[in-house]
Amino acid sequence: MATTTVDGQGMWRAWKRGFTSNVRAFKDLIDNAVDAAFDDPLVEKNNNFIGRIDIYPDVYQSTTTGICLQNNCVKSVASLEKVFVVYESSKVDSGADAVGENGVGLKQACAALSDLSFVLVKRANNELSFGVIAESLQLRGGVRLPSFNLVDNGSLYMQLSDHLNTPEYVDVKKCIARYGAIEPNDPPNFPNGMKRICEHFQAMNRRYSGHDLFEVIMDRIRHQSSKDDTVQQVDVHHEQKTRVHTLMRDIKKELPKTYLHIPDNLHFRVGKDRLEFKHWPQRLVELSAFTIKVNPNLGWNEGDTFRANDERDDSYELRIFCGFDADRATLPNSRKECTLHLHSRKSGRLICTDADARTKLQLPASGSDYSQGLTVIMDDFTGKLPLNPTKQGVAFAEERRGAVHEENLYQLVGAVAHFYYQTHLKKFKGKTQLMQQVCKFGDWANRDRRRQLKSCQESDLTTYRVTLKKSQRRIRVDNFEVCEGEDTLCLVERTTKSREKKRKTPTNAAAERSNTEPDLPITKRRRRAAPGALQEAETSSEEIEEMRVPRRKTAKKPPSKRGGGKEEKNDVEEEMITIKKSDYEELVRGKEDLQTKLEDADKMFAPFVEGNKKLKASYTELKAKNTELKSENKGMKAENKELKAEIKELKATKKFIPKKRK
């Protein structure tokens, strides 16, 4: 049977359209770097290994011509001949360990970012490899990705020149000459291109030693839009510098929320800045963890049996993090609805985000239900979800019972989100009060002072263990156990009393009643409180406090005619009362709530008050104008009267002759 030949030029055009942005394409290269440099700190033999990933601009004589990505590797790097084989990968059966698994990430990402890229490999045994990924090398008859094996013996320039001077690699020599042209109007310069490549190899020797190194050089970064990649724009050096720095800025912003489980022994640098992967522990309030079992083959409600609690052999564990995003809740133009993030594989790579996942999770989607910055993170740390080649979604259609797998997954995640939201909503009087409390944690500096930040995997978070039940064709939480974590930032502060609170029994209830009358507190003289103020008194008991409150004694007066025959009350003086500490705290909270409402009301009515002032001012001006017009009208009336008198006199002397009408 005949096989179909792959068109290399057509394949390149398809690769260029594989990503929606340069950042997404660059993330594919970073995935390969993370897979190579990610070391398990629990493995004793690799305890001394420190992974390094560096992203930096490719600069020659103060001119930025592209961008570079360099990393060291835990294991030995395969030969470039094998790496360059299209749709073949050694990570297909890696499970949860690796993100890249389709054998196309390196080639596709380089094609999406640049028309010319170089791959450099340095091994611990001084073996070197050099490869070229270029659009000009692609043929109608197949994909052409040449590579060369070299030795680090000081004659790198001569070795590479010997390979390139053969007729087979004339087009590769032209690619290196293109790399040697620095300024837009410079002609191709092969010696300069060779010099730059040799300098990159020498820099690899200086950076790290004792490990295999891998570097990708992308020349002339393409614009974000594939429609805007004209030669003039790509070759203008200041335009290229802007694109590279914009890409690095976006990468620096996106990467901390892209990976959940980057360990501390993996040093990640963009330019001169080292990144820390503690995005969600810093942003989320009440960050809590759940672990559930998901069955990809058997529906949760097939037949008459509820199977969501089944722990079968083919079920896998899924970790779910829930919290309230204080920053998203605070920002005025950001969406407050329930957001769902899907992370997968050992590194916790972000696959996709749903800005409003209430419908997908079968939660009420009306108004502000399940909003207030609610954030749900699915952590597929076992790597059981099938990903599409660009890691921008889940390919459930790849599985035989993919529809069942998808329904089970989102039903279970929806049950956890429903339980989590309702649990914290019960702590407050309504959604508005919950929103106000979440917004109090919107200041990053305040949260940083509260505790030392850690990654999701290393943090001691509040953990829930739940059992499930069927409720109106949905899955809901039936029973649960909770273990509070020290690193979880709580909406309501925990108290020692609440932790030590015991369930009342007849025995300890009687003992409690016998101790409810402590010694009377010592009363101290205090200054008289201002009207409407609430002053706290010193306490001599945990349960009872004596304080002066704005409560006045009243004396009744006999009925008067003005009062309609009713008795009148008159304030005489303040009285001292003794109240419980809990009642006092409730009064203080009520006072704070009233003050907040008053401030909100003042802010709400401020425009109306200002408008009222303007109306009063305009009314005063109109009134003054009206007075002036009245005085003018009065003067005109007097003049009119005088004219009438003169006419009357003229008529009497017969000297007034009216004009004849025509």
Secondary structure, 3 states (H helix, E strand, C coil): CCCCCCCHHHHHHHHHCCCCCHHHHHHHHHHHHHHHHCCCCCCHHHCCCCEEEEEEEEEECCEEEEEEEEEEECCCCCCHHHHCCCCCCCCCCCCCCCCCCCCCHHHHHHHHHCCEEEEEEECCCCEEEEEEEEHHHCECCECCCCEEEEECCCCHHHHHHHHHCCHHHHHHHHHHHHHHCCCCCCCCCHHHHHHHHHHHHHHHHHHCCCCEEEEEEEECCCCCCHHHCCHHHHHCHHHHHHHHHHHHHHHHHHHHHCECCCCCCEEEEECCEECCCCHHHHHEEEEEEEEEEECCCCCCCCCCCCCCCCCCCCCEEEEEEEEEEHHHHHCCCCCCCCEEEEEECCCCEEEEEECCCCCCCCCCCCCCCCCCCEEEEEEECCCCCCECCCCCCECHHHCCCHHHHHHHHHHHHHHHHHHHHHHHHCCCCCHHHHHHHHHCCCCHHHHHHHCCCCCCCCCCCEEEEEEEEECCCCEEEEEEEEECCCCCCCCCCCCHHHHCCCCCCHHHHHHHHHCCCCCCCCCCCCCCCCCCCCCCCCECCCCEEEEEEEEEEEEEECCCCCCCCCCEEEEEEEEEEEEEHHHHHHHHHHHHHHHHHHHHHHHHHHHHHHHHHHHHHHHHHHHHHHHHHHHHHHHHHHHHHHHHHHHHHHHHCCCCCCCCCC
